[in-house]
């Protein structure tokens, strides 16, 4: 489990397509404190650490994960949002995030509003019903509040701090973004279907 509060920006330094995709991610984390088998959310995708170095870790990514996320567009040099798994007693500053991406949203508009940046995204139709104004979503692993919803489109505002400590300062129209809907929204909708 994660909180959607990004704690490092990593950089993809190697990609190797074997049976599965293997990626090496350079990190500012103290890797001596990371165990093999640990979970680290990388752009919102819960990935398992399989090897460690002084300032990097490797993950192995299944074809299923690549097909359901934007990881198919990863390239050497790409910056990614990172978050280590939540520990009992940690502050829950965002919302409960599983690291299981539901689908990919597309950035359809980026506009500066004062010092903040307003981003409009288009969710897959099958997921749009789970997104509500003032509700939470995780986008590329970042816990965010939805401002408004219009059909499949929804808006988010990024304050300067968020743009500085995540990869959201690099956002551009056309970007594909990992979308994880709020777990509570998923269960409320499921209960509604059953009644």
C-alpha positions in Angstrom: 0.0 0.0 0.0 1.0 3.6 -0.7 -0.2 7.1 0.0 0.3 8.8 -3.3 2.9 11.2 -1.8 5.9 11.0 -4.1 9.2 10.9 -2.1 11.7 10.8 -4.9 12.1 11.2 -8.7 14.0 8.4 -10.2 15.6 8.1 -13.7 15.4 5.1 -16.0 19.0 4.2 -16.7 18.6 0.8 -18.4 15.8 -1.2 -20.1 16.2 -4.8 -21.2 13.4 -6.8 -22.9 14.0 -10.4 -22.0 11.0 -12.7 -21.3 9.7 -9.7 -19.2 10.8 -6.0 -19.3 13.6 -5.3 -16.8 14.3 -1.7 -15.8 17.1 -0.1 -13.7 16.0 3.0 -11.9 18.5 5.4 -10.4 17.2 6.8 -7.1 18.1 9.1 -4.2 16.8 6.5 -1.8 19.4 4.9 0.6 19.4 1.6 -1.2 21.1 -0.2 1.8 17.7 0.2 3.5 15.8 -1.5 0.7 15.3 -5.2 0.7 15.1 -7.5 -2.3 11.4 -8.2 -2.8 10.4 -4.7 -1.5 7.6 -2.9 -3.3 8.3 0.6 -4.8 5.6 2.5 -6.7 7.2 3.7 -9.9 4.9 6.2 -11.7 2.1 4.7 -9.7 2.8 1.0 -10.6 3.7 -1.3 -7.7 6.9 -3.0 -8.8 9.1 -5.5 -6.9 12.8 -4.8 -6.4 14.9 -7.7 -7.8 18.4 -6.3 -7.6 20.2 -3.4 -5.9 23.2 -1.2 -6.3 24.7 1.9 -4.6 22.2 4.3 -6.1 19.8 2.1 -8.2 17.4 -0.8 -8.1 16.1 -3.1 -10.7 12.5 -4.2 -11.3 11.0 -6.9 -13.6 7.8 -5.9 -15.3 5.4 -8.5 -16.8 3.8 -8.1 -20.2 0.4 -7.8 -18.4 1.6 -4.8 -16.5 3.1 -3.1 -19.5 -0.1 -3.6 -21.5 -2.3 -2.0 -18.8 0.0 1.0 -18.0 2.1 3.7 -19.7 5.3 1.7 -19.0 5.4 0.8 -22.7 6.6 4.3 -23.3 9.4 4.2 -20.7 12.8 5.0 -22.2 16.3 5.5 -20.9 16.5 9.0 -19.3 12.8 9.2 -18.4 12.1 10.6 -15.0 9.6 8.7 -12.9 7.7 9.4 -9.6 8.8 7.1 -6.8 7.2 6.1 -3.5 8.3 3.4 -1.0 5.6 1.2 0.5 3.6 2.5 3.5 4.7 1.3 6.9 2.4 1.0 9.9 2.6 4.3 11.8 3.6 6.4 8.7 1.7 9.6 8.1 -1.1 9.1 5.5 -0.8 12.5 3.7 -2.6 11.5 0.5 -5.1 8.6 0.2 -4.8 4.8 0.2 -3.2 3.8 -3.1 -2.6 0.2 -4.0 -0.2 0.7 -6.9 -2.5 -1.4 -9.1 -3.2 0.9 -12.1 -6.7 0.7 -13.5 -6.0 2.3 -16.9 -4.4 5.1 -18.8 -5.7 8.6 -19.0 -4.7 11.1 -21.6 -3.7 14.7 -21.0 -5.9 16.8 -23.3 -5.2 20.3 -22.1 -2.5 22.1 -20.0 -3.0 25.7 -18.9 -1.3 27.9 -16.4 -3.6 29.6 -13.8 -1.5 31.9 -11.7 1.4 29.9 -10.3 -0.6 26.7 -10.6 -1.1 24.5 -13.7 -4.5 23.2 -14.6 -4.5 19.9 -16.4 -7.5 18.3 -18.1 -7.4 14.6 -18.6 -9.6 12.1 -20.4 -10.2 8.8 -18.6 -11.2 5.6 -20.3 -15.0 5.5 -20.5 -15.1 2.3 -18.2 -13.4 4.3 -15.4 -14.9 7.7 -15.8 -17.9 6.8 -13.5 -15.5 6.3 -10.6 -14.1 9.9 -10.8 -16.0 12.5 -8.8 -15.5 16.2 -8.1 -13.5 16.7 -4.9 -12.7 12.9 -4.9 -9.2 11.4 -5.1 -7.3 9.8 -7.9 -3.7 8.7 -8.2 -2.0 9.9 -11.5 1.5 8.5 -12.1 1.5 7.7 -8.5 0.6 11.1 -7.2 -2.5 11.5 -4.9 -4.6 14.3 -6.3 -8.0 16.0 -5.8 -10.3 16.1 -8.7 -11.6 19.7 -9.4 -14.4 18.9 -11.8 -15.7 16.2 -14.1 -17.4 16.5 -17.5 -18.2 13.1 -18.9 -14.9 11.3 -19.3 -12.9 14.5 -18.8 -11.7 15.7 -15.4 -9.5 18.5 -14.2 -6.7 18.7 -11.7 -4.7 21.7 -10.4 -1.0 21.4 -9.7 0.5 23.8 -7.3 4.2 24.9 -7.7 5.4 22.5 -4.9 3.8 19.5 -6.5 5.4 20.4 -9.9 8.8 20.7 -8.2 8.8 17.4 -6.2 7.2 15.2 -8.9 7.4 14.8 -12.6 4.3 16.9 -13.1 6.4 20.0 -13.9 7.1 18.3 -17.2 3.4 17.5 -18.2 2.4 18.1 -21.8 -0.7 17.7 -23.9 -0.9 14.2 -25.3 0.9 12.5 -22.3 -0.5 9.1 -21.3 -0.8 8.9 -17.5 -1.3 5.9 -15.2 -4.7 6.2 -13.5 -5.7 4.5 -10.3 -9.2 5.3 -9.1 -10.0 5.7 -5.4 -10.5 2.3 -3.8 -13.5 3.6 -1.9 -15.2 4.8 -5.1 -14.7 1.3 -6.6 -16.4 -0.4 -3.7 -19.2 2.1 -3.5 -20.0 1.6 -7.2 -19.8 -2.2 -6.8 -22.3 -2.1 -3.8 -24.6 0.1 -5.9 -24.5 -2.5 -8.7 -25.5 -5.3 -6.3 -28.6 -3.5 -4.8 
